Structures are given as C-alpha cells and as structure tokens.
Amino acid sequence: MLRLFFLGVALILGIGATFALWDRFGPRPAPPLPVDVSQQIDHILIEKSARRLTASRKGKPVMSLQIALGFAPKGDKSQEGDGKTP
C-alpha cells in the first residue's frame, strides 16, 4: 500500500515537472511580423474622461481601446505617484 502511495506521488511530481519544463523550454509562438512604415500609427489620443485611447493614422482612427486610469485620474499629471496616468 505504501509503495502504491509513493508511486502515485512520483507520478504526480513527474507530470508536474513535465508541464513546468514544457512551459519553460517548449516552443514559443512566432514573433509578429514587422509593420510597414506606411502602416504605423502617427497619433495617439487619450481621453481620460471617456477612459479611451484612440490611435490614428493620417487622421483616421485605426484602433480604439478602453483604458484603466490611476487612483486619482482627474487633472493633469504633476508629479510621480499622483495616480493621474493611464
């Protein structure tokens, strides 16, 4: 009975080690392809009151994302740690 217990523990540890090694040394996803210069974003607008970031290219919005703000988002940034940055 004790031998069966140790066999089960060894099996669980072996499976855990396999997953840990796979996570560390397994294949990684391919890096994203470089973006052509003509497709880069040329303007970023952050609207704090709407909690939105809008990226545009040549005056046309290409992406809009909801953002999280600091703990005191109202007003302009004045010093480090004031909680006003997105």
C-alpha positions as MATLAB code, in Angstrom:
seq = 'MLRLFFLGVALILGIGATFALWDRFGPRPAPPLPVDVSQQIDHILIEKSARRLTASRKGKPVMSLQIALGFAPKGDKSQEGDGKTP';
ca = [
       0.000    0.000    0.000;
       2.833    2.361    0.883;
       4.585    1.514   -2.372;
       1.417    2.435   -4.304;
       1.265    5.764   -2.465;
       4.853    6.623   -3.358;
       4.250    5.550   -6.941;
       1.259    7.929   -7.134;
       3.264   10.790   -5.627;
       6.131   10.152   -8.066;
       3.678   10.097  -10.981;
       2.110   13.405   -9.924;
       5.527   15.028   -9.436;
       6.703   13.688  -12.785;
       3.667   15.107  -14.596;
       4.122   18.444  -12.837;
       7.806   18.577  -13.772;
       6.938   17.756  -17.380;
       4.470   20.638  -17.571;
       6.929   23.014  -15.905;
       9.710   22.076  -18.322;
       7.374   22.331  -21.324;
       6.278   25.779  -20.212;
       9.889   26.901  -19.766;
      11.564   25.254  -22.754;
       8.687   24.384  -25.095;
       8.146   26.029  -28.481;
       7.319   29.721  -28.424;
       4.878   31.480  -30.752;
       6.411   33.220  -33.715;
       7.088   36.937  -33.182;
       4.763   39.318  -35.015;
       5.827   40.397  -38.461;
       7.308   43.899  -38.722;
       4.829   46.549  -39.772;
       5.424   48.518  -42.933;
       6.302   52.184  -42.261;
       3.186   53.298  -44.141;
       1.003   51.355  -41.658;
       2.405   52.806  -38.449;
       0.313   54.876  -36.067;
       1.137   58.575  -36.235;
      -1.111   59.961  -33.464;
      -2.349   58.692  -30.082;
      -5.219   60.431  -28.295;
      -6.034   59.619  -24.669;
      -9.439   60.790  -23.463;
      -9.313   60.403  -19.704;
     -12.964   61.333  -19.093;
     -14.143   58.670  -21.567;
     -11.372   56.266  -20.456;
     -10.439   55.655  -24.080;
      -7.217   55.523  -26.114;
      -7.575   56.167  -29.855;
      -4.722   55.513  -32.288;
      -4.908   57.102  -35.725;
      -3.001   57.129  -38.984;
      -3.268   60.056  -41.383;
      -6.142   61.500  -39.349;
      -8.282   58.335  -39.467;
      -8.782   56.249  -36.302;
      -7.418   52.735  -36.737;
      -7.864   51.453  -33.180;
      -9.786   52.442  -30.063;
      -9.261   50.790  -26.678;
     -10.769   51.134  -23.220;
      -8.110   52.080  -20.654;
      -7.732   51.864  -16.895;
      -6.697   55.001  -15.041;
      -4.826   55.623  -11.819;
      -6.469   56.000   -8.421;
      -6.971   59.796   -8.860;
      -7.325   60.376  -12.618;
      -8.824   63.893  -12.677;
      -6.457   66.714  -13.621;
      -3.041   66.916  -15.235;
      -0.021   64.906  -14.180;
       2.099   66.944  -11.760;
       4.455   64.505  -10.024;
       5.408   60.850   -9.865;
       2.934   58.758   -7.915;
      -0.025   61.156   -8.168;
      -2.248   58.473   -9.801;
      -3.064   60.532  -12.891;
      -1.538   58.408  -15.657;
      -3.385   55.814  -17.711;
];
